């Protein structure tokens, strides 16, 4: 799974699962605010520091060696919650439930449930992620998270028409 760069740099040091656990604990601590944590230098790290409490001493020390003396501002990874919910759509579909049953159970619209299911079916048929994204009107990055596919180009799929030529204007002078 592709992580935002601010979380990936933490995951490179302590692993993806622990980085996501840190983000989750920071969300609890910083409710409604920007997520941040101060990482002290290794010689100043003590057992009561919030980073040690959240991760344990070994992982806190690893972060301290890499980022000591810095504030880290990891992304809240809201897309992960949506990805888990959207994967639940696929799991329920695999059990034989209808689109209407899934939508009602998960409190989602039938259109969204159908789009997620259609996207998976199209990817299984071999359609490219860009084609699928355009067909079901879901961004490629979101599809990557839903279907657990690595998507390297995260730019939105939009084709803008050529800019229109300026319309001729009458001079305003009298």
N, C-alpha and C positions, 0 to 999 in steps of 0.2 A: 504494500500500500504506500502510495506516495504521500509524504508528510509535508506540511509547509516548511520552508527553510528554517524558520525560527525554532521549530520543534525538531527538525531533522538534525540540527547541530547538537542538540541535547541527546538525541537518540544515537548519534555516532559515538557518544561517550559512554552512555549507560544502557543502551538498548531501546528498541521501539516500545516495548510494553511498559517499561519503567518510565520512559519519557511521557507516554500517554497517561500513566498513573499520576505523574507529577502535575500534568496539565489539569487533570480531574480534581486533584487536591487543591491546586491553586484556584480553580473556579469556586470551590467551596469557601476558601479563605478570602477571596477578592470578589465576592458576589457583586455583579453589575459593574465592576470596574475593570480597568486594563489589568491583565494578568502580569505579574512581575515577581521576581525573587532576586534577592541579593545573594551573590555567591562570594563568600569571604575567601581570602587567601588561605592556603592550607594550614599555615601556622596559627591562624586566628579561628579556625573551625573548631567549635566545641560541641559536646554531645547534646546541648539544649538548643542549638540553632534550629530554626524552623526547617531548613533543608534536611538536616539529619533526622528530624522528627518525621518528615514526609517520606524520605527515601531510605533511611538507614545510613550508618556512618560510612560504609565502604563506597556506596554510590555518591554520597555527598562529597566525599574526599576526591573521588574521580572527577566530579564536576569542578571542584575547587582547584584541582591541579590544572584543568583546562581553561577555566573561566574565572579564576580567582580575582577578586576585586571588582567584578563587573555586576551590573544589573542585567538579568535576562528577562526578556519580554516575549514569552512564547504565545503563539496564536491559540485562541480558545478551541480550535478544531471543531467548530459547530457542525461541520459537514459530517463528522464521524457519527454523531447522533442520528442524523438523517440517513446515513449509509446503513446503519444498523437497522433502522426502521424499514428502509427500502429492501434490505436483504430479507427481512421478515416477510415481506410481500412475496418474494420468490419462494421462500420456504413453505409458506402456506399454499402457494399455487402447486408446489410439488406434492402436497398431500391431497390434491384433487379438489380444492375449494374453488368456487367460482369468483369472478371479479367482484360481484356484488357482495358476496359473503366476506371477502377479504377487506373490501372498503368499509363495510359496516364494523367489522371487528377491530380494525386499526384506526377508525375514525378518519378515513381519508376519502378523497373523491374517487369515484369510479374511473374518471378520466386519468388521474395520476396512476392508479393501480394498473390500468390497462397499458399506459405508456411504459411503465417499468417492465411489465411482462413482455410487451412487444419488443422492447429494446433487447432483452435477453435472447428472445427468439431470433431476432435479426443477427445478433452477434454469433449465435450458434450456427446460423446459416452461412456465415463467413463474410457478412457485410462489414465494411470498414467502420470504425468508430465514428468517423466524421459523417458518414452517410446515415448511420443510426441516429446520431445526435440531431441531425437536421430533421429526420423523419419524425422522431418522437418529441422534438422540441425540448431536449434536455442537454445541458452543456456536456461536452466530452469529459471534462474533469469529474463532474457528478456521476456520469455513467461509469467512469473508471472506478470510483469508490463503490458504487452499487454492485457492479459486476466483478469487482476485485481484479481489474485489468490495469496494467501500467499504461498511463497515457502521458506521453512525453511533451506534446504540444498542448499547453493549457489555454491557448488563446481562444476566445469565443469564435464560433463559426458564424460569421455574418458576412454577407457579400453586400457591400454598399454600392449603390449605383454611382455612376460618374457624377461629379458635382454639376449642377445645372449652371448654365451660363447666366450671368446677371441679366435681369430684364432691363430693357432700355428705359431710361427715365427722362422725363421732360425737365428742362431747366426750370428752376423755381424762381428765377429772377423776373421781375416785371418790366 
